[in-house]
Amino acid sequence: MKQICLSQPASLDQLKLVTSSEPRRPGPGEVLVRVRASSLNFHDYAVVVGRIAAADGRVPMSDGAGEVVEVGPAIDTPAMQPALAAGDRVVSLFFPRWQDGAPSRAARIGVPGDHIDGYAAEYVTVPAYALTRQPKGYSHAQAATLPCAALTAWRALIVEGPVQQGEVVVVQGTGGVSLFALQFAKLAGATVIATSSSDEKLERLRQLGADHLINYRTEPKWARTVAELTDGEGADHVVEVGGAQTLVQSIHACRTGGHISMIGVLTGVEGKISTATIMSKNIRLKGITVGSCRHQLDMIRSIEANALQPVIDGHFPLERIADAFRHQESNRHFGKIVLDI
Ligand SMILES: NC(=O)c1ccc[n+]([C@@H]2O[C@H](COP(=O)([O-])OP(=O)(O)OC[C@H]3O[C@@H](n4cnc5c(N)ncnc54)[C@H](OP(=O)(O)O)[C@@H]3O)[C@@H](O)[C@H]2O)c1
């Protein structure tokens, strides 16, 4: 079977297509999956360029979707999902060990494509609990966009928000997380203020349902515009994916008593912020790392009920994984980039 492996020191030029032996037969509690698609996340990019350390030979990519080929002997543990069978269409979990309840240190260990081998492979043998069903009617490519980007947006707004009808949500840029956040916010009946560095992308955001648009290149102090658009009050929720350089604006853009979902690090991991403003505005600043199996199952039901379609920018074959990451690196994409496997 074919798979992609990292060689250290990691870089895009070090992503190697390897033909390896047949996949391992599933043991007790495991399933063998024919992977059909994966999708790129900023996290995967950080792994393949060496910003997040991974073992030599690691198979990258945290997202995977495909069908079950073979089921190993069952193990007698309580499971929150029906037993899998050959032919079932499945999608991966970012945190396989986080099944339910509050996040814990132990639940955050075992991320595919990082701590353990991921989904840039034709076949994987994984514990059944590392997978959920796909939304009915989804293609494998659509399903592969969900485990990291969509679930993070879902948790930020629906679980942790939780966003209410008529509230105002700010989403930043046009990457995977932000476009799912826009879609979930609109499903919840919110008003969405969306930012982008590109006027052309802003027009596409409008077509997706964004109510107000801000070009953060031409308006670097975009919190002022958010204030104007909200009669001086500010937004109820800010989905913060920029990190160090955008948090200052997010704090100013947030209303008193509002909520900032601290998700991304696109502009860096450390910065200068006004802790006094967070305090005086009574802002709830909540760190988010993706979500649990329970969250993913809830999100899938909502996707089905609302016929939500992910925004896919384009597809690359597995063999062109480095080109796919170069496309992501260029920031020309709008939504998710898919790897067909
Ligand atoms: N904590 C978690 O659980 C979690 C989960 C998923 C992702 N993340 C993080 O969230 C961030 C986004 O991830 P992603 O996969 O959605 O990335 P992505 O698809 O690669 O998003 C890139 C887009 O972000 C926008 N952007 C870049 N700099 C920006 C800025 N200063 N202000 C506003 N937007 C900016 C750009 O949009 P325009 O071209 O429109 O300007 C760019 O196209 C990353 O830092 C990632 O690590 C965290």
The ligand as a Tripos MOL2 file, in Angstrom:
@<TRIPOS>MOLECULE
LIG
   48    52     1     0     0
SMALL
NO_CHARGES

@<TRIPOS>ATOM
      1 N1         -7.2440   25.0030   18.9710 N.am      1 LIG1
      2 C1         -7.7420   24.1080   18.1080 C.2       1 LIG1
      3 O1         -8.3580   23.1250   18.4690 O.2       1 LIG1
      4 C2         -7.5430   24.3570   16.6450 C.ar      1 LIG1
      5 C3         -8.1950   23.5390   15.7100 C.ar      1 LIG1
      6 C4         -8.0810   23.8600   14.3510 C.ar      1 LIG1
      7 C5         -7.2800   24.9220   13.9720 C.ar      1 LIG1
      8 N2         -6.6380   25.6460   14.9350 N.ar      1 LIG1
      9 C6         -5.8360   26.8000   14.5730 C.3       1 LIG1
     10 O2         -6.6940   27.7580   13.9760 O.3       1 LIG1
     11 C7         -5.9670   28.4760   12.9930 C.3       1 LIG1
     12 C8         -6.6980   28.3700   11.6700 C.3       1 LIG1
     13 O3         -6.6470   27.0370   11.2470 O.3       1 LIG1
     14 P1         -7.1910   26.6080    9.8220 P.3       1 LIG1
     15 O4         -6.8870   25.1790    9.6480 O.co2     1 LIG1
     16 O5         -8.5780   27.1080    9.6460 O.co2     1 LIG1
     17 O6         -6.1640   27.4420    8.9170 O.3       1 LIG1
     18 P2         -6.1580   27.7750    7.4000 P.3       1 LIG1
     19 O7         -7.2720   27.0420    6.7270 O.co2     1 LIG1
     20 O8         -4.8030   27.5450    6.8840 O.co2     1 LIG1
     21 O9         -6.5030   29.3560    7.4270 O.3       1 LIG1
     22 C9         -5.6900   30.2850    6.8510 C.3       1 LIG1
     23 C10        -6.4620   31.5790    6.6890 C.3       1 LIG1
     24 O10        -6.4150   32.3340    7.8890 O.3       1 LIG1
     25 C11        -6.5560   33.6840    7.5780 C.3       1 LIG1
     26 N3         -5.6290   34.5320    8.3200 N.ar      1 LIG1
     27 C12        -4.2810   34.5160    8.3150 C.ar      1 LIG1
     28 N4         -3.8040   35.5400    9.0530 N.ar      1 LIG1
     29 C13        -4.8860   36.1910    9.5420 C.ar      1 LIG1
     30 C14        -5.0480   37.3600   10.3240 C.ar      1 LIG1
     31 N5         -4.0240   38.0610   10.7730 N.pl3     1 LIG1
     32 N6         -6.3050   37.7570   10.6070 N.ar      1 LIG1
     33 C15        -7.3760   37.0650   10.1470 C.ar      1 LIG1
     34 N7         -7.2770   35.9690    9.3840 N.ar      1 LIG1
     35 C16        -6.0380   35.5450    9.0770 C.ar      1 LIG1
     36 C17        -6.3230   33.8660    6.0880 C.3       1 LIG1
     37 O11        -7.5900   34.2190    5.5140 O.3       1 LIG1
     38 P3         -7.6850   35.3270    4.3690 P.3       1 LIG1
     39 O12        -6.8830   34.7950    3.2240 O.co2     1 LIG1
     40 O13        -9.1430   35.4160    4.0940 O.co2     1 LIG1
     41 O14        -7.1310   36.6060    4.9100 O.co2     1 LIG1
     42 C18        -5.8660   32.4810    5.6470 C.3       1 LIG1
     43 O15        -6.3110   32.1530    4.3620 O.3       1 LIG1
     44 C19        -4.5440   27.8960   12.9920 C.3       1 LIG1
     45 O16        -3.7200   28.6570   13.8370 O.3       1 LIG1
     46 C20        -4.7460   26.5120   13.5910 C.3       1 LIG1
     47 O17        -3.5960   26.0120   14.2040 O.3       1 LIG1
     48 C21        -6.7420   25.3710   16.2420 C.ar      1 LIG1
@<TRIPOS>BOND
     1     1     2 1
     2     2     3 2
     3     2     4 1
     4     4     5 ar
     5     4    48 ar
     6     5     6 ar
     7     6     7 ar
     8     7     8 ar
     9     8     9 1
    10     8    48 ar
    11     9    10 1
    12     9    46 1
    13    10    11 1
    14    11    12 1
    15    11    44 1
    16    12    13 1
    17    13    14 1
    18    14    15 2
    19    14    16 1
    20    14    17 1
    21    17    18 1
    22    18    19 2
    23    18    20 1
    24    18    21 1
    25    21    22 1
    26    22    23 1
    27    23    24 1
    28    23    42 1
    29    24    25 1
    30    25    26 1
    31    25    36 1
    32    26    27 ar
    33    26    35 ar
    34    27    28 ar
    35    28    29 ar
    36    29    30 ar
    37    29    35 ar
    38    30    31 1
    39    30    32 ar
    40    32    33 ar
    41    33    34 ar
    42    34    35 ar
    43    36    37 1
    44    36    42 1
    45    37    38 1
    46    38    39 2
    47    38    40 1
    48    38    41 1
    49    42    43 1
    50    44    45 1
    51    44    46 1
    52    46    47 1
@<TRIPOS>SUBSTRUCTURE
     1 LIG1         1 GROUP 0 **** ****
